[in-house]
Amino acid sequence: MAIEAVISYPNWLYRAAGHPVTWMGWIIAALDRHWNRDHASAGARRAMGIAALAVLLCITAAATIGFSAVMPGSLIGLAVSALIASSLIAQRSLDRHVAAVATALTSDLAAGRRAVAMIVGRNPDVLDQAGVARAAIESLAENFSDGIVAPVFWLAMAGLPGAAIYKAANTADSMIGHRTPRFNAYGWAAARLDDVLNLPASRLAALLLILAAPLAGGSAPGAIRSVWRDAGRHRSPNAGWPEAAMAGALGLQLAGPRVYGDALVEDAFMGDGKRDASAADITRALRLYRVACLLQFGLWLAVCFIGRAIWR
């Protein structure tokens, strides 16, 4: 976590060799081209989707378990493993992308729309200034859970293989876990597995945001009230938890009906605050997010020390 927060994933390395997520994406895309046949029945496509997910997870598990097995049990081995693991966490890159939306939105709505299009899947052309700000804050909340808390949680539970397997499942969900004619059956397994793997992390992410609220100028009671009332009403079994916590902590109302492409997606509102969000609210959300990241770091550091004390 410390490595990723300081250096993130170097651009030169991405240009030279790609990124673990892009490698997973290549496998997912290749399997989709060969196994997701338009003329196949829904049952056959679901079966092939399950098989494709199994292949992806087996390759990921074999590569990371093999890597962990050959790494020496020394400081050098630990450092190399930590460098690899840091590529599966997105603290700094998420911060940078969301901050870019706040900067762009202060000068020009069109620039804000272009910046937010980099981190959300909805149609930016229908968003006004408040809509761009809410989209950025919602993405920050959801990706805090999916891109940071979840991979760190599974890294703590099952080492590098655990984090990599989670990341593979999450990448599969983002690529094929959509309710579209092409992926509704084929991506069913990816979407369901991602839901299951994110259950503990989404709740932990909400807790971290609640704890961070008073330290970042937000409202912990508001966050608790919003999570209690609204989290379970979200169309996702997981996204509502961090979104509701973020909304309540900042006194905002997030989520609700949104446009993806040309389709209107109905969803419940998270929080009961103002809808008229601004670039200043994105900055407030980033402050809350950064404190939550620090709390997460402290949490796992404490777990490490307690674990060492117990097992001595």
C-alpha positions as CSV (number, residue, x, y, z in Angstrom):
1,M,0.0,0.0,0.0
2,A,2.8,2.4,0.8
3,I,4.6,1.6,-2.4
4,E,1.5,2.3,-4.5
5,A,0.7,5.5,-2.6
6,V,4.2,6.9,-3.3
7,I,5.0,5.7,-6.9
8,S,1.8,4.2,-8.3
9,Y,2.4,2.2,-11.5
10,P,5.2,3.8,-13.6
11,N,4.1,5.0,-17.0
12,W,7.3,3.7,-18.6
13,L,6.6,0.2,-17.3
14,Y,3.0,0.4,-18.6
15,R,4.3,1.4,-22.0
16,A,6.9,-1.3,-22.1
17,A,5.1,-4.3,-20.6
18,G,1.5,-3.3,-19.9
19,H,-0.2,-3.9,-16.5
20,P,-1.4,-7.1,-14.8
21,V,-5.0,-5.9,-15.4
22,T,-4.3,-5.5,-19.1
23,W,-2.8,-9.0,-19.2
24,M,-6.0,-10.3,-17.6
25,G,-8.0,-8.3,-20.1
26,W,-6.2,-9.9,-23.1
27,I,-7.2,-13.3,-21.8
28,I,-10.8,-12.3,-21.2
29,A,-11.1,-10.7,-24.6
30,A,-9.6,-13.7,-26.4
31,L,-11.9,-16.1,-24.7
32,D,-14.9,-13.9,-25.5
33,R,-14.0,-13.8,-29.2
34,H,-13.7,-17.5,-29.4
35,W,-16.3,-18.8,-27.0
36,N,-19.1,-16.3,-26.9
37,R,-21.0,-17.3,-30.1
38,D,-23.9,-15.1,-31.1
39,H,-25.8,-18.1,-32.5
40,A,-25.5,-20.3,-29.3
41,S,-28.3,-20.7,-26.9
42,A,-28.4,-18.8,-23.6
43,G,-27.6,-22.0,-21.7
44,A,-24.6,-22.8,-23.9
45,R,-23.3,-19.2,-23.6
46,R,-23.7,-19.3,-19.8
47,A,-21.7,-22.6,-19.7
48,M,-19.0,-21.1,-21.9
49,G,-18.9,-18.0,-19.6
50,I,-18.4,-20.2,-16.6
51,A,-15.6,-22.1,-18.4
52,A,-13.9,-18.9,-19.5
53,L,-14.0,-17.5,-16.0
54,A,-12.5,-20.8,-14.7
55,V,-9.7,-20.7,-17.3
56,L,-8.9,-17.1,-16.3
57,L,-8.8,-17.8,-12.6
58,C,-6.7,-21.0,-13.1
59,I,-4.1,-19.1,-15.1
60,T,-4.0,-16.3,-12.6
61,A,-3.7,-18.7,-9.7
62,A,-1.0,-20.8,-11.3
63,A,1.1,-17.8,-12.2
64,T,0.9,-16.2,-8.8
65,I,1.2,-19.4,-6.7
66,G,4.2,-20.4,-8.8
67,F,5.7,-16.9,-8.4
68,S,5.2,-17.0,-4.6
69,A,6.7,-20.5,-4.4
70,V,10.0,-19.5,-6.1
71,M,10.4,-16.2,-4.3
72,P,13.1,-16.5,-1.6
73,G,11.9,-16.0,1.9
74,S,14.2,-13.0,2.4
75,L,13.9,-9.2,2.4
76,I,14.5,-9.2,-1.3
77,G,11.7,-11.7,-1.9
78,L,9.4,-9.6,0.2
79,A,10.3,-6.5,-1.6
80,V,9.7,-8.1,-5.1
81,S,6.4,-9.5,-3.9
82,A,5.3,-6.1,-2.5
83,L,6.2,-4.4,-5.8
84,I,4.0,-6.9,-7.7
85,A,1.2,-6.7,-5.2
86,S,1.2,-2.9,-5.3
87,S,0.2,-3.0,-9.0
88,L,-3.1,-4.5,-7.9
89,I,-4.1,-1.5,-5.8
90,A,-5.2,1.9,-7.2
91,Q,-5.0,4.5,-4.4
92,R,-2.9,7.0,-6.2
93,S,-4.3,6.6,-9.7
94,L,-7.9,6.9,-8.5
95,D,-7.0,10.0,-6.6
96,R,-5.4,11.5,-9.7
97,H,-8.3,10.8,-12.0
98,V,-10.9,12.2,-9.7
99,A,-8.8,15.3,-8.8
100,A,-8.6,15.9,-12.6
101,V,-12.4,16.1,-12.8
102,A,-12.5,18.7,-10.0
103,T,-9.7,20.8,-11.7
104,A,-11.4,20.6,-15.2
105,L,-14.9,21.4,-13.8
106,T,-13.8,24.6,-12.2
107,S,-12.9,26.0,-15.6
108,D,-15.3,24.5,-18.1
109,L,-18.2,22.1,-18.2
110,A,-17.1,20.4,-21.4
111,A,-13.6,19.8,-19.9
112,G,-15.3,18.3,-16.8
113,R,-17.4,16.0,-19.0
114,R,-14.3,14.8,-20.8
115,A,-12.5,14.2,-17.5
116,V,-15.3,12.3,-15.9
117,A,-15.8,10.1,-19.0
118,M,-12.4,8.6,-18.1
119,I,-13.7,7.1,-14.9
120,V,-17.5,6.4,-15.5
121,G,-19.5,4.4,-18.0
122,R,-22.5,6.7,-18.2
123,N,-23.2,9.2,-21.0
124,P,-21.3,12.4,-20.0
125,D,-23.1,14.5,-22.6
126,V,-26.3,14.6,-20.6
127,L,-24.6,15.7,-17.4
128,D,-24.7,19.2,-16.1
129,Q,-22.1,20.6,-13.7
130,A,-23.8,19.0,-10.7
131,G,-24.1,15.7,-12.6
132,V,-20.4,15.6,-13.4
133,A,-19.5,16.3,-9.8
134,R,-21.9,13.6,-8.5
135,A,-20.6,11.1,-11.1
136,A,-17.0,11.7,-10.0
137,I,-17.9,11.3,-6.3
138,E,-19.9,8.1,-6.9
139,S,-17.0,6.7,-8.9
140,L,-14.6,7.6,-6.1
141,A,-16.8,5.8,-3.5
142,E,-17.4,2.7,-5.5
143,N,-13.8,2.4,-6.7
144,F,-12.5,2.9,-3.2
145,S,-14.2,-0.4,-2.4
146,D,-13.5,-2.3,-5.6
147,G,-10.1,-0.9,-6.5
148,I,-8.5,-0.5,-3.1
149,V,-10.2,-2.1,-0.1
150,A,-11.1,-5.3,-1.9
151,P,-7.7,-6.2,-3.3
152,V,-6.0,-5.3,0.0
153,F,-8.5,-7.4,1.9
154,W,-7.9,-10.4,-0.3
155,L,-4.2,-9.8,-0.2
156,A,-4.4,-10.0,3.6
157,M,-6.5,-13.1,3.5
158,A,-4.7,-15.1,0.8
159,G,-1.5,-13.4,-0.1
160,L,-0.6,-12.4,-3.7
161,P,-2.7,-15.2,-5.3
162,G,-5.8,-14.0,-3.4
163,A,-5.4,-10.4,-4.5
164,A,-4.7,-11.4,-8.1
165,I,-7.6,-13.8,-8.3
166,Y,-9.9,-11.0,-7.0
167,K,-8.5,-8.6,-9.5
168,A,-9.1,-11.1,-12.3
169,A,-12.7,-11.7,-11.3
170,N,-13.3,-7.9,-11.0
171,T,-11.7,-7.3,-14.4
172,A,-13.9,-10.0,-15.9
173,D,-17.0,-8.4,-14.4
174,S,-16.1,-4.9,-15.8
175,M,-15.5,-6.4,-19.3
176,I,-18.3,-9.0,-19.6
177,G,-20.5,-8.8,-16.6
178,H,-23.1,-6.6,-18.3
179,R,-26.8,-7.0,-18.8
180,T,-26.6,-6.7,-22.6
181,P,-27.7,-9.2,-25.3
182,R,-24.1,-10.2,-25.8
183,F,-23.1,-10.7,-22.2
184,N,-26.3,-11.3,-20.2
185,A,-25.7,-15.1,-20.2
186,Y,-22.0,-15.3,-21.0
187,G,-21.0,-12.8,-18.3
188,W,-23.4,-14.2,-15.6
189,A,-20.7,-16.1,-13.7
190,A,-18.3,-13.2,-13.7
191,A,-20.9,-10.8,-12.4
192,R,-22.0,-13.2,-9.6
193,L,-18.5,-14.0,-8.5
194,D,-17.6,-10.3,-8.4
195,D,-20.6,-9.7,-6.2
196,V,-19.6,-12.4,-3.7
197,L,-15.9,-11.4,-3.5
198,N,-16.8,-7.7,-2.9
199,L,-19.3,-8.4,-0.1
200,P,-16.8,-8.1,2.8
201,A,-14.8,-5.2,1.2
202,S,-17.9,-3.0,0.5
203,R,-18.9,-3.2,4.1
204,L,-15.4,-2.5,5.3
205,A,-15.1,0.4,2.9
206,A,-18.3,1.9,4.3
207,L,-17.0,1.5,7.8
208,L,-13.7,3.2,6.9
209,L,-15.6,6.2,5.4
210,I,-17.7,6.5,8.5
211,L,-14.6,6.5,10.7
212,A,-12.9,8.9,8.4
213,A,-15.8,11.4,8.3
214,P,-15.2,13.3,11.5
215,L,-11.4,13.5,10.7
216,A,-12.1,14.9,7.3
217,G,-14.8,17.5,8.2
218,G,-17.7,15.2,7.4
219,S,-20.6,13.8,9.4
220,A,-20.2,10.2,10.9
221,P,-23.8,10.2,12.1
222,G,-25.0,11.2,8.6
223,A,-22.9,8.5,7.0
224,I,-24.3,5.9,9.5
225,R,-27.9,7.0,8.9
226,S,-27.5,6.9,5.1
227,V,-25.8,3.4,5.1
228,W,-28.5,2.0,7.4
229,R,-31.4,3.4,5.3
230,D,-30.1,3.4,1.8
231,A,-27.3,0.9,1.1
232,G,-29.6,-2.1,0.7
233,R,-31.8,-0.2,-1.8
234,H,-29.0,0.2,-4.4
235,R,-29.3,-2.0,-7.5
236,S,-25.9,-3.4,-6.7
237,P,-25.5,-5.5,-3.6
238,N,-22.2,-3.8,-2.9
239,A,-21.9,-0.4,-4.5
240,G,-24.6,1.1,-2.2
241,W,-22.5,0.7,0.9
242,P,-19.6,3.1,0.1
243,E,-21.8,5.4,-2.0
244,A,-24.3,5.8,0.9
245,A,-21.5,6.3,3.4
246,M,-19.9,9.0,1.1
247,A,-23.2,10.7,0.5
248,G,-24.2,10.8,4.2
249,A,-20.7,12.0,5.3
250,L,-20.7,14.9,2.8
251,G,-24.4,15.8,3.1
252,L,-25.1,14.9,-0.5
253,Q,-27.6,12.8,-2.4
254,L,-25.9,10.4,-4.8
255,A,-26.9,7.7,-7.3
256,G,-30.6,7.8,-8.5
257,P,-31.6,7.4,-12.2
258,R,-28.6,7.6,-14.5
259,V,-28.1,7.4,-18.3
260,Y,-25.6,4.8,-19.7
261,G,-25.3,5.2,-23.4
262,D,-28.9,5.8,-24.5
263,A,-30.5,3.8,-21.7
264,L,-31.9,5.2,-18.5
265,V,-31.0,3.0,-15.5
266,E,-33.3,3.4,-12.5
267,D,-31.7,3.3,-9.1
268,A,-32.4,4.4,-5.6
269,F,-31.0,7.6,-4.1
270,M,-28.2,7.4,-1.6
271,G,-28.3,10.0,1.2
272,D,-30.8,12.8,1.7
273,G,-28.6,15.9,1.2
274,K,-28.2,18.3,-1.7
275,R,-28.1,17.2,-5.3
276,D,-26.4,20.4,-6.5
277,A,-22.8,19.1,-6.1
278,S,-19.8,21.1,-7.3
279,A,-16.1,20.8,-7.8
280,A,-15.7,21.9,-4.2
281,D,-17.6,18.8,-3.1
282,I,-15.3,16.6,-5.2
283,T,-12.4,18.1,-3.3
284,R,-14.2,17.3,0.0
285,A,-14.8,13.8,-1.1
286,L,-11.1,13.4,-2.0
287,R,-10.2,14.6,1.5
288,L,-12.5,12.0,3.0
289,Y,-11.1,9.3,0.7
290,R,-7.5,10.1,1.6
291,V,-8.2,9.8,5.4
292,A,-10.1,6.5,4.8
293,C,-7.0,5.2,2.9
294,L,-4.8,6.2,5.9
295,L,-7.2,4.5,8.3
296,Q,-7.1,1.3,6.2
297,F,-3.3,1.4,6.2
298,G,-3.4,1.7,10.0
299,L,-6.0,-1.1,10.3
300,W,-3.8,-3.6,8.5
301,L,-0.7,-2.5,10.2
302,A,-2.4,-3.2,13.5
303,V,-3.6,-6.6,12.3
304,C,0.0,-7.4,11.3
305,F,1.4,-6.6,14.8
306,I,-1.4,-8.3,16.6
307,G,-0.9,-11.4,14.4
308,R,2.8,-11.5,15.1
309,A,2.1,-11.2,18.8
310,I,-0.4,-14.1,18.8
311,W,1.7,-16.5,16.7
312,R,5.0,-16.0,18.6
